[in-house]
Amino acid sequence: LMIPDREIILLQQQWVDIYERLPVPFGLVRFGVAPDHPEVKNVINTFTLTARNSRCSFYGNVNVGKDVSIEELQQAYHAVVLSYGAEGNRRMGVPGEDLAGVYSAKDFVGWYNGLPSCQELSPDLNCETAVILGQGNVALDVARILLAPTDILKKTDITQPALEALVQSQVRRVLIVGRRGPMQVACTIKEFREMVNLPDTRPEMMADDFEGILSLSICAVSDLPRPRKRLTELMMKTALEIPSEKEQERQSKASRVWAFRFLRSPIEILANPDNSRTVGIRLAVNRLEGSGDGARAVPTGEVEDVTCGLLISSIGYKSLPIDPSVPFDSHKAIVPNNMGRVQHTAGLYCSGWLKTGPTGVIATTMNNSFDTARSVVEDMESGTVDVSAARPGSQSISGLLEERGVKPVTFSNWEKIDSLEMSRGEASGKPREKLLTVEEMLQVARK
């Protein structure tokens, strides 16, 4: 099974029912993948083939934990798989983080990708410098969207309100800040290369940041895992080598700038005189203890103030509990499990970031779901999950939802939304123009 984040997969012998809080499927692929990465969204084709299978049913607009409990699902199905991802934000824990102009990357991404709960964000982009805390792929996605020429973005499925805001944006400089050094950045080489090659932008990497790497032996660098070695080499090339004449000419004409800032941690968000919005951030200057992925950032006692009018925190996501009957480790923000089997709860499973915490890329999460699916099948085959007795499945759940006034959205209902969004997009030269509210979605789905 390829299990999309934020969805709950229910296995009933040879039947799979999918319950989703929103009226639309595909979770992270629809609301998390950057609009200028359409190739990543091609996995929707595989998901659609699965959803159209006669043994699979989709029930959107059902809020599990509220409209129906986990215990009720367990009574109706032989096995229940929780795969609703990580929708909570990790807070910075510093003064001023609730000031206007400070946003979480999760909300900012949701805003430009059309997540209904984020459509009132309306970020103020009327400033020259933006600071992004975190150096993972999401941080680079946000930086790229802030700096990309809008002629590129208007051909994607970015929402129209976000596109209009970005057309008017005054952001010309983006600093991508990390608490550790170049050898610990969490992004992949693909994302970094996209930043290096982004039209109308130039990188401003600091050569001093790479002195420590230059002092390493050639052997030490060559022994790095291949992905880390290639990324490190590209960062060093960007920071230290003189660009080709053609690249120098391109960079000289660029109107926007981006840069990594290493060994910096937030201490305080700085406010304007009336304390109404952010005007900057105070950063602790760190040094590293140890090496490799296990290196720790230790404050030196020095501080640095950076002026900025927009601050986006991309320091991580966390899962949230949705039902008191499900075990939950609030410290790790995961459901305690063994290979996807929820501890002390037969027939209950988890997958994705709810299972592992926010780690890896989409392919990692996909393979993770395969492992959980194997656990389910193994338990059914071994008798750990007793499938000898029939369970009512969606028949009983549909009855409960009807009693509670909840009207699920089927996959064919979703295809009405899909068709309308595609036709709206075609009319404006985009692959899709998304509906932005649950009310709009339901209105179209029930026509």
N, C-alpha and C positions, 0 to 999 in steps of 0.2 A: 504493500500500500504506500502511495505517496501522499503523506498527510499534510495538508496546509496548516500553518500556524493559526491559532485562535479558533480552530474547529474541533468539535468533539465527535470522534468516530465511534460508532456503536456496531459491534459485530454480533449478529444473531445467526449462528450457524453459517449459512452461505449468504446472508444478507448484511448489508452495511447501511446504516442510517447516519446521516451527518446533520448535527444540530449546530446552528450558527446564530449568534446574537443579532447580527445585521441582516437586512433583507438580501444582501448580495454575498456570493461566495468568494473564495480565493484569498482572503485575509491578507497576509504579508505581501503576496505578489501584487495585489491591487493597491494596497495602502502603504507599503514599505519600500518597494523597489523604485529607484529613481526614474523619473519620466523619460530621461534620455538614455535609458538602458532597456530598450524594447526587446532586445534579444533574450534577456533574462525572463521576460514575461511569457515567452513561448511555452513555458511549462503549463500554462493555462490550457493549452490544447490537450495535454495528457490528462489533466484534471477533468476537463469536459468529457472526454471519452469515458472516464471512470464514472462520472456523475450520470451519464446517459445509459449506463449499463442497467439492464432490467433488474438487477439485484442490488442496486444502490439508489437511495432516495435522499434528497436534500430538503431540510426543513429550516429555512431562514426565518429571521425575526423571532427567534426563540432564545430567551435569556436564561441559560442554564444556571441554576442556583437561585433564581428568582421566579421565573415562570414554571419551572419544574426542578425538583431537587435531584441530587445525585442518587440518593437512596431510591427514589421513584424510578430512575433510569435503571438502576441495578436490579430492581424487581422485574422490570420489563425485558431486560436483555441478559444474555449470558455473559457478555463482557462489555465494559465501558472503557474507552480510551480518552483521556483528557489531553488535548493538544491546543490549548488556547493561548500559548505564548507568554510574552512578558510585556504587559501594557503599563506597568508602573515605571516611574522615573526614580533613578538614584539621585538624591539631593546632594548638593555640594557641601552643605553644612557650614556655610560661611555667612556673615552679616551681609544683608542687602540682596540676597538671591531672589527675593520676591518683588524687587523693584520693577517698574515698567521698563521694557527694553531687554529684559532677561527672559529667555525661553529655553525650554528643553528641546533637544534635537527631535525627540519623539513627536512632540506637538508640532514643531516646525515642519517636519517631514509629512505629518498627517495633514497639515494645512495645505501644502502644495500638491499633495496626492489625493485630496478630496475626502479624507476621513470625516464623516459628519460631525463628530464631537470636537473637531479642531477648526471648524469653519468660522468661528467668531474670534479667532486669534488675532487677525489683522495686524501683523507685525509692522512696526514703524521702521522703514528702511531709509529714512531721511538722515543718514549719517555717512561719513566717509569710511570709517574703519569698523569692521566687525571682528570680534574675537570668538573663536570656537574652542571650547575646552574639550580635549580628547583628540586622539590621532588615529581612530579606527576608520573603517570604510564609511560608516554613517557620517562621521565628521567631514570626510572628503566629499561625500555626496552633497552635503549642505553647502560646503565651500564652492563646489562646482556650480550648483544651482544659483548661488548668489552672484557668481562672476560670469557665467556663460552668456554669450550674446543672445539676446532674446529672439533673434532670427532663427537660432537653433531650437530654442525652447518652444516656439510657437508651432513647431511641427511635431510636437510630442503630445502626450495625453495629460500634461500639466493642466490644472484647473484654470479657467479663464480669470477668476479673481486674482489668483496668484500670479499669473502671467502679466496682468495689468499692473499689479504692484511692483513686479520686477522691472517692467518697462520704465516706471517712474523712479526706481531705486537710485539712491545716491551713493551706494556702497561701491568703493573703488579699491579697497584694501582689506584682505582677510588674513588674519593671523591664526594659525592652527597650533594650539598650545598643548604640550604634553608634560607630565610630571617627571618622566624618565628621558633617556637619550635616544639617539637614532637607532641603536641596536634593539630597542624595545618597542618601536612603533607597531601599532596593531593593524595598520592597513595592509592591503595586498599590492603587489607591483602593478597590477592592471589599473587600480584606482589612482596610484601615484603617477603613473605614466599619463593618464588622462589629464591630470592637473598640469603636468609639464607641457603637454601639447595643446592645452585649452586655448582656442583662438582669442586674440586681443588681451592676453594676460602674459605676465612674466613672473618667474619665480625669484624670490630674494632669500635664498638660503645662506646661512652664515657659515663661512669656512671654519671658524673656530670650533663649531659644534662637532667637527669631524677629526679634531686633533687626536683624540683618544683612539679612534679607529685606525688612523695612519700609523700610530705607534705599535699596533699589533703586528705580529709576524704575518707574512704572506700565507704561511701554513695555517695559522689560526683563522684567518678569514676564509680560506678555501675549504676549511673543514666545517663551516657553517652549513646547516640544512639548506638545500638548494633555493627554496623560496626566499629565505632570509638573506642568503648570499646575493641573489639577483637584485633584491630590493635595496640592500645596502650599497651595492655597486652603482645602481642608478641614482640614489640619493647623493653619493659622493661625486659622481660625474656631474650632476646638476649643480652641486655646490662649489666644486673645485676646478672643473675644466673650463677653459675658454670656449664658448659656443662657436659653431661654424659661422662663417660670414653671413650666410642666409639666415641662420637662427638669430644672430645678433641684430640683423635688420628687422626681423619679425618682432623681437623683443623691444627694440627701440620705438616701435610704433604702438606698442601695447598701452592701453589706457587704464588697465587694472593690474593689481599686484597681489600675489599671495606668498606666504612664507610659513615654514615650520618654526616654532619656538620650543626648544627642548629645555628640560630640567627646570620647569616652572609649575608651581601649584597655586591655586587660588587661596587668598587669605581673606579678602573682603571685596565686595562690589561697591564701587565708589558712586555716590549720588550727587546730583546737582544741588545748589543752595537750598531749594525748598524741599529736598528729599523726595522728589516725585518720580525721578527716573535715573537710570544709570548714565554716567559720563565716563566710566572707566573701571579698571580692575587692578587691584593690588596683588602682585604675585610674589610668592616666596621663591628665592633662587635655591635650587637643590644641587646636591652632588650625589653620585651613585656609590652605594656600597654593594660589592659583589659584581657579578657579570652575567651576561646572557639574560634569558627571560626571568631569571630569579633575582636580578639586581633590584635593590630597594632605593627609593628616592629619600634622601635625608636633607632637611633644611640646613642651609649654611648660616642663616641669620641675616643674610642680605635680602632686600626686597626690591621690587621694581614696579612702578606704576605705568600702566598702559592706557592711553586715552581711547575710548571706543563708545559708540552710541548704541551698539547692538551686541549682545552677548548670548551665545547659544551653548548650552551645556550638553555635551555628548559623552558623558562619563559612564554611561551604562543604563541598562534597563533592568527591571526586576519583575518577577511574576507576583501575582496577588492571589490570595485564597478566594474561591468563589462559593464554597459550601462548607459549613462547619463539620460535616461528616467526613471530609477528606483530610488526611494528615497533611500538615504543612510545616516546613522548617522556615520560620520567619527570619532566621539569621542568614541562611543561604538563599532564601526566597525560591525554594523549589519544593516539589512534592517528593518526600523521601521514597526512594525506589531502588530496586535491583534489576538492572536490564529492562527498565520500563514497568516492572511489576511494583505497584504501590505497596509499601510495607504494611503488613498485617491486615490487608484487605483483599481477599481473593476475588478475582474477576474484575479488578479495577487496575487500570494501567495509565501511563502518561508518556508523552513524547514531546520532542522539541525543547525549547528553552525552559519550559515548566519542569522538565526532567533533568536538564543539565546546568541550568543557568545560562545567561546570555554569552554564548561562546561560539566561535566558528562562523562559517558563511552558509549560504543557502544549501550548498551541496552537503555540508556537514549535517545540517538539520534533516535533510532528505535521507541520508544514510542512517541517521539516528532513528528515523521513523521505521525504516526497514527492520532495525534491531527490535524495536517494540513489537512490530507486527509478527516477527518470528517468535517472540515470547508468547504472544497470544495464541498462535497456532500450536506451539509446543504444549501449552497448558491445555488446550482443547484436545489435542491428541493423547496426552498422558492421563487425562481425566481430572487434572487439577481444577479445570473448569468443566463442570458437569453439563454436557449438552444433550443428555438423554431425555431430559424433561423439556417440553415445549415452553417457550416464553412468548408473551403476546406482542412484544416489540412495539412498533409504532402504533398499533391499534389501541393499546391502552393509553399511550402517551397522548395520542391525538384526542382521545376522550377527555383526558385531564386538561389539555390546553383549551379545548372548546368550552369546558365548564368555567375556565378562568378568563374567557374572553380573548384568548390569544389566537391570532390567525396566522399560521405559518405561511411562508413563501416557498413554493416549490421550485424546482430547477426550471421548469417550463415558464413559471412566472418570472424568474430571473432572466430568462432569454428574451422576454419582452423589454426589460430594462436594458439589456445588452444591445438589442436591436436599435432602440431609441438612441442610446449613447453613441453607437457607431454612426448612425445617420446624422446626428448632430455634429459629430466630429468631421464627417465627410463634407458637410456644408461649410465648415470653416478651415478645411485643409489639414485637419488633425486626425489621428487614428481613432480618437474617442473624445467625447466631451461628457464628463461624468456628471450624474445627478449628485447633488451635494447634501441633501437632507434625507432623513429616513422617511419623512412624510411624502416627498416627491417620489421616492423609490416605491413606496407602498401604493401610491396612487396609480403609477404606471403598471405595477405588477398585477393589480386587481382589475384592470380594465377588461 
